[in-house]
Amino acid sequence: MSRPRPWADVSSALLASAAADRVAVITGLEPAWSGASALGAALTVRGAPGDNLALHQAIAQARENVVIVADVGGEREIAHCGDLLALAARARGVRGIVLNGSIRDRATIAELRYPVFHNGTSPRGPTKRVPGELGVPIELMGVTVESGDIVCADDDGIVVVPSHEADEILALAIGLAAREREYEARIAAGESTLEIFGLPRPVS
């Protein structure tokens, strides 16, 4: 799935390096397949552990280009997302799903190349009885996420950019990307990283 411009070349590492403590970093979740990435405005969901009705509701109501971010209480014994939900989300134009719960059908999700970030796998299926809350502030792994925040998830981790700071932080990331291209050129020309970053040489 293509990333929305002007964020097209932004990665989680670039955002975290450029903006430091102005962004939040969610750790403890992993991509369903290597190379997965998702970038877009968050649609937050609060669901019940072991029940995925909230995810079904979110996907049905989602606008294109959002990233669904779901708090399901960290439940790992029961899967909340499988290949059918991933397929439905892709059909709706949802850029990815991030949840603090388990998934199943991981191999099929990988074949679909659909970005899902999770905290485990389980073959057990969920119930579909508990209505969820959409668009409310949620907490994943100690990080608060609000609808509209920019979420950037990839192999290195997940970064949450507050919506009201998005333009400033994007500018910082673009500036850092330009400097890194300069560093790459200097390394190719033979400079050491010690010289580039003004680091002390080892004591002989």
C-alpha positions in Angstrom: 0.0 0.0 0.0 1.4 3.4 -0.9 2.1 5.9 1.8 0.4 9.3 1.8 2.6 12.2 0.7 4.3 14.2 2.0 5.1 11.4 4.6 6.1 9.0 1.9 9.7 8.4 3.0 9.1 8.6 6.7 10.0 5.7 8.9 9.6 5.0 12.6 13.4 5.3 13.2 13.5 8.6 11.4 10.6 10.1 13.4 12.0 8.8 16.7 15.5 10.2 15.9 14.2 13.5 14.6 11.6 14.3 17.2 12.9 12.5 20.3 10.5 13.0 23.2 8.0 14.9 21.1 6.8 11.5 19.8 5.8 8.4 21.7 7.2 4.9 20.9 5.1 1.8 21.4 7.3 -1.2 22.1 6.3 -4.8 22.7 4.3 -5.3 19.4 5.6 -7.0 16.3 4.7 -7.1 12.6 2.9 -10.2 11.3 5.6 -10.4 8.6 9.0 -8.9 8.0 8.8 -5.7 5.9 5.3 -4.7 7.0 4.7 -1.0 7.3 1.7 1.2 8.0 1.4 5.0 8.1 -1.7 7.1 8.5 -4.0 8.9 10.9 -5.2 6.7 13.8 -8.7 5.4 14.2 -8.8 4.3 17.8 -10.8 1.4 19.0 -11.5 0.1 22.5 -12.6 -3.5 22.5 -13.1 -6.3 25.0 -10.4 -8.9 25.7 -11.2 -12.0 23.7 -13.9 -10.3 21.6 -13.4 -8.7 18.2 -16.8 -7.1 17.5 -15.1 -3.7 18.0 -12.7 -4.4 15.2 -15.5 -5.5 12.9 -17.3 -2.2 13.7 -14.1 -0.1 13.1 -13.3 -1.7 9.8 -16.9 -1.2 8.6 -16.9 2.5 9.5 -13.3 3.3 8.6 -12.3 5.9 6.1 -9.5 5.2 3.6 -5.9 5.7 4.7 -6.5 5.4 8.5 -4.5 3.0 10.7 -6.8 1.2 13.1 -5.2 1.2 16.6 -7.1 -1.1 19.0 -6.9 -1.7 22.7 -8.1 -5.2 23.5 -6.6 -5.3 27.0 -3.4 -7.2 26.0 -5.3 -10.5 25.6 -3.0 -13.1 24.2 -4.8 -16.4 24.7 -7.5 -15.6 22.1 -6.9 -14.1 18.6 -8.6 -10.9 17.8 -7.6 -10.6 14.1 -7.3 -13.1 11.4 -7.1 -13.3 7.6 -10.7 -12.3 7.0 -10.5 -9.1 9.0 -7.2 -8.3 7.3 -8.8 -8.8 3.9 -11.8 -6.7 4.9 -9.5 -3.9 6.2 -7.5 -3.9 3.0 -10.7 -3.7 0.9 -11.8 -0.6 2.9 -8.5 1.1 2.2 -7.3 0.8 5.9 -3.5 1.1 5.9 -2.9 -1.3 8.7 -4.0 -2.6 12.1 -2.2 -2.2 15.4 -3.5 -4.0 18.5 -2.3 -5.1 21.9 -3.6 -8.6 21.4 -3.0 -11.8 19.6 -3.8 -12.7 15.9 -4.1 -15.9 14.0 -3.7 -16.9 10.3 -0.4 -15.2 10.4 1.0 -17.0 7.3 -2.1 -16.0 5.3 -1.8 -12.4 6.5 1.8 -12.5 5.4 0.7 -13.8 2.0 -1.8 -10.9 1.7 1.1 -8.5 2.6 -1.3 -6.7 4.8 0.3 -4.8 7.8 -0.8 -6.1 11.2 1.1 -5.4 14.4 0.3 -7.5 17.4 1.7 -9.1 20.6 1.3 -12.8 20.0 -0.5 -15.5 18.1 -3.2 -18.0 19.1 -5.4 -20.4 17.2 -8.4 -19.7 19.5 -11.1 -17.6 17.9 -12.8 -14.7 19.6 -16.4 -14.0 20.5 -18.3 -11.2 18.7 -20.7 -9.9 21.4 -19.2 -6.8 23.1 -19.7 -3.5 21.2 -16.6 -1.4 21.1 -15.9 2.3 21.4 -14.5 4.2 18.4 -12.6 7.4 18.4 -11.8 7.5 22.1 -8.4 7.9 23.7 -6.8 4.5 24.3 -3.6 3.2 25.8 -1.3 0.6 24.2 1.8 -0.6 26.1 1.7 2.5 28.3 1.3 4.9 25.4 -1.9 7.0 24.9 -3.2 7.3 21.4 -5.9 9.6 20.2 -7.8 9.4 16.9 -6.1 11.6 14.4 -2.6 11.1 15.7 -0.2 10.0 13.0 0.9 6.4 13.4 4.0 5.0 11.7 4.6 1.3 12.2 7.3 -0.8 10.6 10.0 -3.4 11.5 11.8 -1.1 13.9 8.7 -0.3 16.0 5.7 2.0 16.2 5.8 5.8 16.6 2.8 8.0 17.5 3.0 11.6 16.5 0.5 14.0 18.2 -1.9 15.4 15.6 -1.3 19.0 16.7 2.5 18.7 16.1 2.4 16.6 12.9 3.5 19.4 10.6 6.5 20.5 12.7 7.6 16.9 13.3 7.4 16.1 9.6 9.6 19.0 8.9 12.2 17.7 11.4 12.1 14.3 9.9 12.6 15.6 6.4 15.5 17.7 7.6 17.1 14.6 9.2 16.6 12.5 6.1 18.5 15.1 4.1 21.4 15.1 6.6 21.5 11.3 6.5 21.7 11.3 2.7 24.7 13.7 3.1 26.3 11.3 5.7 25.8 8.4 3.3 27.6 10.3 0.5 30.5 11.2 2.8 30.8 7.6 4.0 30.9 6.5 0.3 33.6 9.1 -0.3 35.8 7.5 2.4 35.1 9.5 5.6 34.7 7.6 8.9 31.7 8.0 11.1 34.1 9.4 13.7 34.9 12.3 11.4 31.3 12.9 10.3 30.0 13.0 13.8 33.0 14.6 15.5 33.5 11.6 17.8 36.8 11.0 19.7 39.2 8.5 18.2 40.2 5.5 20.4 43.2 6.0 22.7 46.1 4.0 21.3 
